[in-house]
Amino acid sequence: MKSNLQYSKLSSPIMVTWVKDRDHVLILEQSQEKIYRLIGVDAVVWGWLVSAYSYTKIVRLLSNLMVVSTSIAELHLQSIIRGWLRVGLLELEAGKHDEPDCE
């Protein structure tokens, strides 16, 4: 499974700290002094990313969670990741461009 997103690793910038609560994840982006609250699928995906699950595994798990095809799950995952990249919750690490390993 190849991603349209061209990167090999995701990481959380040094200015981002997070905590998992019972039913959500709170993320503090310190450089912009913003707090994000992730719930539902977003919170679950964040947990998988910080647990270093492979991209392929996350797509498969998301497909099962959402009860959709892996193609639809992958599109949804890409949308989530792009949004987090855009607001600075994740950043791309330099490296070869293949399936991402998520940190």
Salt bridges, closest charged atoms under 4 A:
ASP21 OD2 - HIS24 NE2 3.62
ASP23 OD1 - HIS24 ND1 2.72
ASP98 OD2 - LYS96 NZ 3.64
GLU103 OE2 - LYS9 NZ 3.34
